[in-house]
Amino acid sequence: MTTKMLVAPFLLLSVLSLPAQEKQPPRLIQAGTRLFGILTEPSKSTDGAYVLRPGLKWTVSADVNSIHTGADLHSDITVSDFRDDNASIINGTMDLGMSNRLYTKAGFGISYAGLGIGYGIEIGKKSGERNTFFTFGSITSFYGYNIKYYRTHQNVSGTLALEGYDPIDLTSKYPGEMRNLSLSGFYAFNRRKFVFASAYGGRTLQRRSAGSWVVTAKYMQGAFSVDPNDVFFTERLDGLHRYSTQQFSLGGGYAFNWVLFHRDPSDHKKGEGLRNLTLNATFLPMISLMNHVKTEQGSGNDRQVVRYVGQPSLSPAFLGAACYSWDRYFITAQAGYNDFRFQGTETGVEEDGGRLRTKIRTHGVFYDMSAKIQVGVRF
């Protein structure tokens, strides 16, 4: 399955562009088409009493998606200053939040036999400030994967409080740019009777209610860059200009589809006569096995990189959806929440030959919430 996940994206793009490749050798085209057919052919293990797969393979959809992402971090700080005769130790805390306002994007998607691509852009922003969103993936009856990339603008706020000093307001007037890439996949054990995609606008539908235990994995990497016009962060905070994170999690849970009513299509090739309403609820707790945060300060030869290594932690993930299908058309309502919880070990930073030592211990959460309405057609 891993090989299929890696090869399928390139095969989908090549098949979509076949009409413009008339000069390619016919054997190469035939070989690519044959392999693409093998990767997208339906599973032979499904139970027809529970699973319906109409003859319509293409799906085109449009969606409106509200998204809220961000992070909340807390740090305990100890500064040991041995630069003078009177050595001093200063304790303090820093609370930092990075979040964008709830923004809405409009997008579209196209898929063939479960493999699909999607693109979205924020509504109501100037072209230079727009947040963008790109997905590629596949959802079949029992497994799926998704590659997601988005670019958003985050607002920074918080407070730095050190003993003996006035608190410093870390709120910035300049939103920084967040770039996030995530890869996720799942496998449902009840591959005969359960169809995960049925409530999310997929081609395969659930005829009767069924559920399945599910295992999942997710990798995420993100980077937040401070706006260069933000003098407060680039100058007063020792040139802090970027932080990044890498996280990998494994988990498992349960998913269930309730079929409120279903009527088979009278014409499988055209979808006429199909009626189906399915609800899905999924709970997937995950354990983060790799959980790293890195900050970069200064520039050129004076750049300093500080790494915070996180401990394993438990994080929840929830998904829910409702899908109504009639003939070749469908409409879905979806909602989801997931987060990565960061529990950092103590990190030490030394300056001036070790006479100034700073120890920092950080914990917090990176979160992602979304709600989507999607309308599509199968053909």
C-alpha angles and dihedrals in degrees: 000000000000091000091051091051092054098043101039098073093057092045092052092052092047093050092048089055098044096108090062093050101069092137093061117107109270092229092057091050092048092049092049092048091049093050092046089053091053092052094049101040114117124259114265093211099071121115110238091209089066104026130058121191111182119206091250109105105172123077127186120185144171124207146184114213131188112203135184120183133167150118138250116201133180124194131190109209133198119185118193112194116193096160093105133045090257103065114209136193119205124192125199149145137235125202115192130180128187118187141142122223115258103281132187126221132190119212148155137223140196128195140176120206091337099317111111148166129205139185133190139178131197118263121233102015131115114261093250093054102040120130114226133203131196131181137180126177152102135255117191131167096281110010139030145164136200136199112200130183127177138170117206138164115242129201116220123216136160149104135264113204122183125176112264094015134091114257114264119224109226096191111131127208091206118073113223126218122258120197117189132184122183134177119195137170140177140193125204116207096207093072094155100059109014126084113187094184096055094091095040101061097271127152095245117074136203114239098184132020114274141153140201144196109248135201121201143182132196136187122190134180124179139170130201118200122195116231107259089226090062100101093180095065100032095048114017095042095052095267098306103178110150144026127183138185138202122194136172124187139180126196150138142211144143135292127192134188121206112200106203093183138346137185122181119237116258089216114037093190094054099026093230114161096022116142122172138155117185132174123199132197122182131181118189118173111192138195117219109224096177117037117163133163124189131188127197124204134177125013140258114356091350094061113128123199120199120190126202114198114207128216122232112280139176119247131181129225126190130188131180135171145166123204130188117192127190123174106317095338134085141178125200137189115202137179133180144174131190136156145180115226115211120210106176131199119229114284124199128207122189128196137175095030093314095303091114112052127180124189120192131186116189136188133167148114138272110206140188125192127176144167124193141187114200132185121189149158132221121215 
